[in-house]
Amino acid sequence: MSRIKTIAVVLVAVLVGFAAAPAQAQLTTPKQQFGFNVGDDYQLINYTQLLAFWKKLDTQSDRMTLVNIGTSSEGRPMVMAIITSPKNKPKLDLYKISRDGLPWPKG
């Protein structure tokens, strides 16, 4: 049950980030993508569906960057969505920090 809640919370957080954005290209809503609202009773999405939705939002938004951060133990891609202003998006490398506090190497 916590896995479902985690997916729902992440999805809602992404959508809230987009809701605060000024007018831009029309973004696909979860209802348009999945046929139901997030949180509707007896309605769930799986990781493959979530990943496809995030990839679609990444192509539609000037505020979102989808970053591959590894591979799961099942061999699936693990991704992170970065949501920022269009002004800051080109400068994302400036904000990357590794565990030791030094900037990440490029590449």
N, C-alpha and C positions, 0 to 999 in steps of 0.2 A: 504494500500500500504506500510506503514512503517513496518508492520509485515513481509512482504515478503522481504523487503530490509534488515531487521535485520537478518533473517534466512540466506540470501545470504552472508551477511558480516561475520557472524559467521562461516559459512561453508568455505568461502574463507580463513579466518584467520587460521582455523584448517589445511587446505591444505597447506598454506604457511609454517606453522610450520613443516609439514612433508617434504616439499620440501627441507628444509635446512638440513634435517637429512642425515647422511651418509648412505651408502648402508645397507639395512636391508631387512627383508622379504618383498615381494611384497605387496603393499597396494592397495586395491580396489579404483579405481578412481570414482568420481561422475558419469562419463559417463558409466562406467561399471555397477554401481549400479542402476542408474535411466534411462539410455538409452539416455541421452542428457547432454550437458554441462551446468553447473550453469550459469545463465544469458541468456540462449537462449530464444528468443522471444516465448511467449505463453507457456512456460514450467515452472511449479511450482511443488514443493514437499510439502507434509503436515508434520505435526509434527511427526506422527507415522513413516513415511518414513525416516525422519531425525534421529530420535532416533535409528531406526534399523541400519542405516548407521554408526552412532557413535559407537554403540555396536560392529559392525563388525570391525571398525578401532581399537577399544580398544583391541580386541583379536589379531589383526595383528601387532600391534606396541608395541615396548618396550619403547616408549616415551610418551604414552598416558594413562591416568587414568581417567575413567569416574566415577564421584561421584554424588550420589543422594543427592540433596540439599532441597528436599521437595516435596510437592504435589500441583498441581495447583487447582484452584477453580472448575475445571472440573474433578478432581480426577486423572489427569495424572501425571506421575512422571516428576519432573523437575531435569535436570541433568546439571552438569558442567564438561567440559573437561579440564583436566590439562595436559599441554604438557611441558615436561621437558627432560633433558638429562637422559640416562639410569643410570648414576652415581648418580644423585640427586633423582631419583624416589623412592628409598627405604627410603629417609630422608624427605618425604613430611610432616610428622607430625611435624618436626622441624619448618616448615614454616607457619603452620596454625596460624592465629591470629584472635581473637574475636574482637568485637566492643570495648571492654574496654582495649584492648592491651595485655591481658593475653593469654597465649596459651590455645587452646581448650582442654577440658577434653577428655581423651581417651574413646572410646566407642561409 
